[in-house]
Amino acid sequence: MRVLGLDVGEKRIGVAKADSSTRIAIPIGYINVDGSEWQEIAKLARINSTNLFVLGLPRSNSGNETAQSLYVRNFAKVMTEKIPGARIKFQDESLTSVVAEERLKQRNKGYEKGEIDAEAASIILQDFMEGLSNTSSLQEKNSSESSSQEVSGVHGMVNGMRSAVLDAGETVSSLTKKEADKVKLNTKKVKHRMKTATKLITGLIILVVIGLLATGGVLWYKDIKAKERAEEYARQEAAMTASTFDFTIRPGETIYDIKKHLLELDRNTNPESEEKLANYTETEIDSAFKAQYNYSFLKNRPERATLEGFLYPETHNFYSDSTVSEILEVFLSEMDKVVKENDLEKRYSNLGLSLFEGITLASIVQKEASPPDQPTVAQVFLSRLSNGMLLGSDVTVSYALDTVDPSRTIYTDNMAALQVDSCYNTRIYSGLPCGPIANPGLSALLAVAEPSDTAYLYFLTGDDGMMYYGYTESEHNQNIYSHCQKLCNVSL
């Protein structure tokens, strides 16, 4: 079973996950506290097929709860109301964010505040998983001590009975014969009774000892298993990355690229593992790409639209047994976060574009230019749209060819390729193509939201890699002649 760890803050919530079989916690991101956090938490629970959450409960250096502790407890109470069926555990923590930031600093890579929260969540969850193992060992120890006390009690009872018999025998010598005979008779009765009681007690002792031996055998066996689990856990912790893998989607990659990477992906990252995982099949991959995903930014799209353009480029860490759908969910969730954090739907609407159209244009900008030039290229395309001109983008033609002739066996020259009959071909069809042609990164998405304050109608990439702009077709043709003798003739 999987467990989600949460580092609850007033602005952000760090998130980590762990599997009960490996007990290794890994950070998976953060959620902004803006009213949508319950939906995001529920979505993560659905992606990871779990309803168990571990929340960090802050403590002061002296071990006392703080005002932040009360905040977390109230958060947990609301969480059980917002997410029915949620099971919540608390894990005491102190200065976790400080330790998390130190870890990130040691990696010598840039990081943002949200990453500190995610790392803190992984520390909290890791402490909880390790605490589960320690609790099991303590319970076994207490069981053993209780059994020892039972043996001691039985022995005390037997010794007491033996003392009673001895005292009765010593009394005989100090009495008269008649009294002595009477006492002897009583003593015999006592001895007989004691003999019978001793037999019963002896039998009871034997049964108890047998039971204790059996219990001891079970405890011994459990102890061995506990040690084996501890050794296995230590081995897995030492090779943490061996139980997981990274998967990357780069800005400008298409779903064709992503499917290829998934087909070639080798999840057997641990050479010592006896369990070998087969590569994802084409059927698994195609099925995951055709599945329905519940994200607001995927609504109001044309019926024929695919996931193209909506898998946010990033690198994420996954368990080796993750399904393709679980992988896609993470990238879609990241795109959902980027759209909301940057208010893209409203900003695109201010330009007369729907969210779908804005992302479509951003995908073209992504393929046409590097980040520094993307705002100006976005301005060129927006100006051409407003003037009723064809976009005339060669990268849309290339994508059109990929959908109908990926091996370029039909369209063998550029003149024919430029006329390919496809709704993606902006050389022959006006307006935007029928959907995104790649997965745009943040710079391209923002370039469309904030185009440069220029008025160009033409651009091209020169043989030297520089961008050249023009206001008129004449200027554009001059730029081709002066700067694009080779690149402008490359096959599409």
N, C-alpha and C positions, 0 to 999 in steps of 0.2 A: 504494500500500500504506500502511496505517496503522501507526503506531509508538506504543507506550505508554512513557512515562517514569515512573520510580519514584524518589522520594526516600525511601530506606529508613531508618527509625528503629526504636528498640527498643520504642516504644509505638504509633506510627502510621506508615503508609506513604502519602505524598502521591502522587497519580496525575495525570498529564497525558497528552494525546494529540496527535498531529500526523499530517498526511497527507503522503506523500512528494511529492505534486504541488504542494502549496502551501507545505510546510515551515514552517507556523505552528503553534506549540505552544500549547495552551489547557489550563488546569487543569480537572479534572472531578471532584475530590473526594479522599477519603482512606479508608484501610482501617485498622481497629484490629488490632494484633498481639495476637491472643487465641487462636490456634490455627486460626481459620477463614480466615486471610489467604490461604492457598493456593487455597482454593475461590473466594474473592472475586476473586483475580487471574486465575484460569482463566476465571471468568465474564466479567470485563471483556475478556479476550482473545477470548472467543467473541462477545461483543456487537460488538466492533470488528473481527472477522475478521482477527486478526493473531497471530503467534507471536514477534514481534520486540519486545524490551524494552531500554530504555536505563536503566541504574542509575547514579545519581550516586556517584562514588568520592571521598570526602573527602580533601583534602590540607591539610597545615599551611601556614602563610604562607611557609615556605621551600621548599614544593613536595614535601615528603616525605609518605609514607603514614602514617596514624595508626592507633590501636586501632580507631577507627570504620571505617577502610578495611578492616581484617581482618574486622570484623563483616559489612560489605557483601559481601565476597568469599565468606565462608561462607554468607551468605544466598543468593547467586547459585548456589552449588554445590547447596544443598538445593533451590532452585527448579527446577533442571534435573531433579532426581529426582522432585519432586512434580508438575511440569508437563512431561510428555514432549514433546519437540519444541520446547521454548522456546529461542529464540536470544537470547543476552544480550550487550550491548555495555556498556562502561563509559565514563563521561564524567567527567573530572576536575572537581572543584568545591571551592570554598572560600568560607565565609561566605555560602552561598546563602540560608540561612534568614533571615539578617539583611537581605539585600537584599529578599527576599520580604515580610518584615514591613513594611519601609519603603514598598514599593509599596502594600500594603493600607492603611497609615496615610494615604497621600496621597489615597486615594479617599474619605476622611471618612465611612466606614461601619463599623459594628461588625463584628468578625470573631472567629473562634475559632481555636484552635491548629491544628486540622485544615486550615483554609483556608490557613494559612501553609505547611503541608507541601505542599498541592496547588500553591500558587503557586511554591514552590521546585522542585517537580517540573517545572513548565512552563519554568522558567529553565534547568534542566539539559537538558531535551529540546531547547529552542531552541538552546542552545549546540552540542549534538550535530548538529542539522540544519544549522546554519551551518558547522560544521566539515566536513561532507560536501562542501559547495560549495568551500571553501578547499583541501581535499585534491585535488579534481579539477584545480584551477588549477595546483597545485604539480607534479602529475604531468605536465601538459602542458609546463611550463617545463623540467623535467628532461629530457624527451624532446627538446626543441629544443637544449639544451646538448650532449647526447650526439651529435646529428647534426653539430654544428659541430666537435666533436673528431674525428669521422671524416674530414671534409674536410681538416683540418689534417694528419692522418697521411698521406693520399694525396699531398698536395703535397710533404711532406718526402721521401717515397720517390722522387718524380720528380726533385727537385733533387739528391738524392744520385747518381742515375744520370747526370745531366748533368755533375756534377763529375768522375765517373770517366772520361768521354769526354774532357774538357778536359785532365786530367792525362796521359792517354795521348798526346795530340797534342804536348804541350810536351816530352816526353822524346825525340822523334825528332831534334831539332837538335843534341843533345849526343853522338851516337853516330857510329861509323864508317859509311861508305857501306853496306858489306855488312851490318853490324849494323843500320844504319838501314833498309836495304831489308827486312831481316827483320822489323824492328820495324814498318815501314810496312805490311807484309803482315798482320802480326798486328793492327796497328791497324785496318786495313780490316775484318778479321774481327770485331774488337771493335765497330767502328762499325756493321757490318752487323747484328751481334747486338743492339747497342744500339738501332739503328733499329727492328728488329723488336720489341724490348722496349718501346721508346717508343710504337710504334703500339698494342701491347697495353695499355700503361698508359693511353695517351690514350683508348682505347676504354673502359677501365675507369672513367676519370675521368668520361667522358661519361655512362656508365650511372649512376655514383654521383650525379652532378649532377642527372640526370633524376629519380633516386629521391628525392634531397633536395628537389628542386622539388615533386615530388608530395607528399612528406611535409610540406613547408612549407605547401603548399596546404591539406592536411588540417588541420594545426595552426592555420592562419589561419582556416579555416572553424569549427574547434572553438572558437577564441578568440572569434569573433563570437557563436557560440551561447552560450558561457559568459557573455559580457557581456549578451546578451539575457535569459538566465535570471536573472542577477543583478539586472537592471533590473526584470524581472517580479516577482522575489521582494521587491525593495524596495517596489514598488508595492503588493503584497499585504500586506506588513508594515505599511505606512502606513495601509492600510484594512483592518485585521485583522477588524473586526467585519463587514465586507462579505462575508466568506466564510463567516460563521456567522449563526445566528439564535438568539434566546431563545424558549423555550416555557414557559409558566407554567400550573400547575394550582393553583387557589386552594382553601383549606379550604372544604368544603361544596359544591364543584362535583360534579356527577354525570357519569357516562360520556356522557350525552346532551349536556351542556355541552361536554365535552372533544372529542367527535366533531365538534361544530359548529365549535369553534375550529380544529380540524385542517383541516376543509373550507375554512375562510376564510383559512387561513394562506398568506401570500405569502413564499416563500423567496427571491425575487429581490431581495435587499437591496443588491446592487451595481449601480447604474445603468449603470456602464461595461462590465459583463460582456456579451459577445456571446451567451453561452449562457443561454437562458431556461428556467427550471424550471417545469413545469406543477404546478398545485395537486394535493394528494393527492385521489384519487377516493374515493367512498363504498365501492367494492369493496375498495380497498387498506386503508381504515380498518377496515371491518367484519372483514376477514380477519385483521388484526393483533389486534383485540380478541378474536377467537375462537381465536387460536393458543394452544398450550400453552407455559407458561413454567415453568422448573424452579426453584422457590423453596419452601423448607420451609413457609412460612406459607400457601402456597396449597393445601397438602395437607389432607386430612380435611375438605374442604368438601362441602356438598351437591352433587349432580351438576349441578343446574341453576344453580349459582352462576356469576356473571360476574366481571369484574375490578372491579366496583363496590366501593368501600371500600378497595382495595388499591393505589391509585396515590397515593403520598405527595405531598401538596401542597407544591410548591417551584418555583423557577425554575431551569432548566438551559440550558446552551449546547450547540448542536448544529451539525454541519457541514450545509451546505445540501443535500448529497446523502443525508442520513440517511433511512432508511426509517421508516415508522410503528412497526414492531416494535422498531427500535432506540431510538426515543423512549420507548416504553412500558417497555422493559427498564430504562432509567435510573431511571424513577420507581418501578418495582417493586423495583429494587435498593436504592433509598433507603428504601423501606418495610421491606425485609428488615433493613436496618441499624438502623432505629429500633426494630423489634420486639425485636431481639437486645440492643441497647445498654440498653434499658429493661426487659428481662426481662419483657415483657408477658404471654407465655404463662403463666408461673408465677404472676404477680400476678393475672391474670384467673382462673386455676384456684383460687386461694385464695378467690375470691368465688363459686365454683361455676359459672364460665363457661368455655367453651372459647375459644380464641383467636378463632375465627370469630364466636362470640357476643359476645365483648368488643368486637371491631371493629364489629359490627353496632350494639351499644348506643352506642358512641362516635359513630357516624355520626348517630344520632338526637340525641344531646347536642349535636353540632356544629351541627345545624340549629335546635335549640331555644333555645340560649343563647350569649351572648358568654363569652369565657374566664373572667372573674371569677366568673360564676354557674355555670359548667359542673360543678364538683364537687358543688354542692348539687342541681342538676338530676339528675346521675347518681345521687345518693343517693335522690332521690324515685323514680326508675324502679326501682332495685334493691329498694327497700322494697315497691313495688307488686308486683314479681315475687315476692318472698318471701311476700307476703300473698295471692297468688293473684288479684290484681286485674288488670283490663285496663290496659295502659299508657295507652291513650286519647290517643295523640299525633297531633295534626293534621298534623304534617309527614310522618308515615308515610302518611296518607291522600292528601296531595298527591302523594307519590311513586307511590302506587298508581294515581292518576289519570293520571300521566304515562306509565305503562306501557300503559294501555288507552284513554285519551282525552286525549292531550296538548293538543289544541286546545279542549277543554272544550265540545264540541258536543253531547255526550250528557248529561253531568252538568252541568246549567246552574245548579243551586242547591246550597247547602251541605247541605240536608237529604238530598237524593238522593246527593250526593257522599260523605257520611259512611257510607253503606251500600254503597259499591262493594265488590263481591265480589272481594277480592284477598288473597293471603296477606301482603301488606304492610300491610293495614288493621288497625291495633291498636285500632281503635274497636269492631270486631266479633269479632276473633280474639284469644285470650289468648296470653300469652307474647311473645317477640320476633318481629319480622317474619321472613320467610324469607331475609333477607339485608340487607346494608348498603343505606342509601338515599342515601349520598353518600360522598365521600372525606374522612375526618376528619383534622384537623391534630393536632399533638403535644399541645396543651392538652386537647383532647377525649379523646384516647387515654389520657392520664395522669389525667384526671378520673374515668374509669371505674376505673382501677387504684387511685386514692386518692380515693374519694368523701368528702364532708364528713361530719363527725360530728354529724349532725342526724337528725331523725325525721319530716320532713314527708312528706305523701302527695299534696300538690297544689301546683301552681305555675301561674303565667300571666305573660305579658308585658303590662304595662299600656300604655295610650295614651301615657304619658309615657316609654316605653322602659325603665322599671324593672321588676324581677322581684318578684312578690308570691307568698308561700308560705302554705300553710294545712295544719293537721293534720287537719281534718275537711271533709266536703263542704259543710257549712254555712258554714264560714269561706271556702271556695273560692268559693261562690256570692256571698258578700258582697264578695269581692275583684273578682269580675266586675262586680257592680253599681257598685262604687265606683271602679274603675280601668280597666275595659275595655269601654266602651260602643261604641267604634268598631272597634278592632283585633279584638275577638272576633267581629265580624260580617263581616270581610273574606272575600271568596270564596277558596275553597281552590284 
